[in-house]
Amino acid sequence: MSESIQIKQNIVVRARPDVLYRLALEPKRRVKWDPNLVRADYEGGEGRLANNVLVRFKFARRLLGLSFTARYGQLQAPQRGGWESVRHVGPLEKLTQAWTFKPMPGGTDVTLTLNARVRFRWVRAPVERMLHNLVMTTLLELQRQVDAQGAQLMTDLGREMQEKQKAEQKAAKAARRRK
């Protein structure tokens, strides 16, 4: 007998909804920052993010290394989007993931909802724990990815200022020597 699992978590991220929408839902971008995914590709080669598009996902080994095909749906850029598995995923009959992005002052409220239906009752507790960890690490890594981009920008700006100051000091020193 199957049992349902629903996990819903939200986090506030300092970024615009359109940036987060692309990071979270575009498979090629997602696989770069999400440690839960090893591979994510559009089925049939190159594709683009649209409703009813099929995508092949492969989870990391700590998530049993499961591979599955999912269909994107309810895409409404940049407010929400998600996907659902086409067939069963290991011990799960169905797995769905939904993202919502609500703009707010200073950032975006990101909500990730994961719904699953377990095929066997005896496996519910460990699978629920595993899926809860997946949701939390995904949200934290999304925030870390956005913060890393901002930190890199600040580092680059600081380096430019430092170089500019050094050039000005050299120019001042050369002007003093000429006097």
C-alpha positions in Angstrom: 0.0 0.0 0.0 1.4 3.4 -0.9 1.8 6.3 1.4 2.3 10.0 0.6 5.2 12.2 1.7 5.0 16.0 1.5 7.9 18.3 2.3 7.7 22.0 2.0 10.5 24.5 3.0 11.2 28.1 2.2 14.1 30.4 2.4 14.8 34.1 1.6 17.6 34.6 -0.9 19.1 37.9 -1.9 18.5 37.7 -5.6 15.9 38.5 -8.2 13.2 35.9 -9.0 14.2 35.6 -12.6 17.8 34.7 -11.7 16.7 32.1 -9.1 14.1 30.7 -11.6 16.8 29.9 -14.1 19.2 28.5 -11.5 16.6 26.2 -10.0 14.8 25.0 -13.1 17.3 25.0 -16.0 18.8 21.5 -15.9 22.3 22.4 -17.1 22.6 25.2 -14.5 21.1 23.2 -11.7 23.5 20.3 -12.0 26.5 22.8 -11.6 25.5 23.9 -8.1 23.2 21.2 -6.7 25.2 18.4 -4.9 22.1 16.1 -5.0 22.3 15.8 -8.8 25.0 14.1 -10.8 23.4 14.6 -14.2 20.5 16.5 -15.7 19.9 16.7 -19.4 17.1 17.3 -21.8 15.9 14.1 -23.3 16.7 13.9 -27.0 19.7 16.3 -26.9 19.4 20.0 -26.8 16.2 21.4 -25.5 14.8 24.4 -23.7 12.8 25.0 -20.6 9.1 24.6 -21.5 6.0 22.8 -20.4 5.8 19.1 -21.2 9.6 18.8 -21.9 11.2 15.6 -20.7 14.5 15.7 -18.7 16.7 12.9 -17.4 18.0 13.3 -13.9 20.5 11.2 -11.9 20.8 11.6 -8.2 24.1 11.4 -6.3 25.1 8.1 -4.7 24.0 9.1 -1.2 20.5 9.4 -2.7 20.8 5.8 -4.0 22.1 7.0 -7.4 18.6 6.8 -8.9 18.0 7.8 -12.5 14.6 8.9 -13.7 12.8 10.9 -16.4 10.7 13.9 -15.4 8.3 16.1 -17.2 8.3 19.9 -16.7 4.9 21.5 -16.0 3.3 24.6 -14.5 6.1 26.8 -15.7 5.3 30.4 -15.2 8.5 32.4 -15.4 9.7 33.9 -13.0 7.0 33.0 -10.4 6.9 29.2 -10.4 7.7 25.9 -12.0 8.3 22.3 -11.4 8.4 18.8 -12.7 7.0 15.3 -12.0 8.5 11.9 -12.6 7.1 10.0 -15.6 7.6 6.5 -14.1 8.4 5.2 -10.6 11.7 6.3 -9.1 13.2 3.4 -7.1 11.0 2.9 -4.0 8.8 5.9 -5.1 5.7 5.6 -7.2 5.8 9.3 -8.0 8.1 12.2 -7.3 7.2 15.8 -7.9 9.1 19.0 -7.2 7.6 22.5 -7.3 9.3 25.9 -6.9 7.7 29.3 -6.2 9.5 32.6 -6.2 7.9 35.6 -4.5 9.7 38.9 -4.8 10.1 40.8 -1.6 12.2 43.8 -0.4 15.8 42.7 -0.2 15.4 39.4 -2.1 13.1 36.6 -3.0 11.1 34.2 -0.9 11.8 30.8 -2.4 9.6 27.8 -1.6 10.5 24.3 -2.6 7.8 21.6 -2.3 8.6 17.9 -2.8 5.8 15.4 -3.0 6.4 11.7 -3.1 4.3 8.5 -2.9 6.2 5.6 -1.4 5.5 2.1 -2.9 6.1 0.2 0.3 5.1 1.3 3.8 8.2 -0.2 5.5 10.5 2.1 3.5 8.7 5.4 4.3 10.7 6.6 7.3 14.2 6.3 5.7 13.0 7.7 2.3 11.3 10.7 4.0 14.5 11.5 5.9 16.5 11.3 2.7 14.0 13.5 0.8 14.0 16.1 3.7 17.8 16.3 3.5 17.6 16.7 -0.3 15.2 19.7 0.1 17.3 21.4 2.8 20.7 20.9 1.0 19.2 22.1 -2.3 17.8 25.3 -0.8 21.0 26.0 1.2 23.2 25.4 -1.9 21.0 27.7 -4.0 21.5 30.5 -1.4 25.3 29.7 -1.3 25.5 29.8 -5.1 23.8 33.3 -5.2 26.0 34.5 -2.3 29.1 33.2 -4.1 28.3 35.2 -7.2 27.9 38.4 -5.0 31.1 37.6 -3.1 33.0 37.2 -6.4 31.7 40.5 -7.6 32.7 42.3 -4.4 36.2 40.6 -4.6 36.6 41.8 -8.2 35.5 45.3 -7.3 38.0 45.4 -4.4 40.8 44.2 -6.6 40.0 46.9 -9.2 40.0 49.6 -6.5 43.3 48.3 -5.1 44.9 48.3 -8.6 43.6 51.8 -9.2 45.0 53.1 -5.9 48.4 51.5 -6.7 48.5 53.2 -10.1 47.6 56.6 -8.4 50.4 56.1 -5.8 52.9 55.3 -8.6 51.8 58.4 -10.5 52.1 60.6 -7.4 55.6 59.1 -6.6 56.8 59.7 -10.2 55.4 63.3 -10.0 57.4 63.9 -6.8 60.6 62.6 -8.3 60.3 65.0 -11.3 60.1 68.0 -9.0 
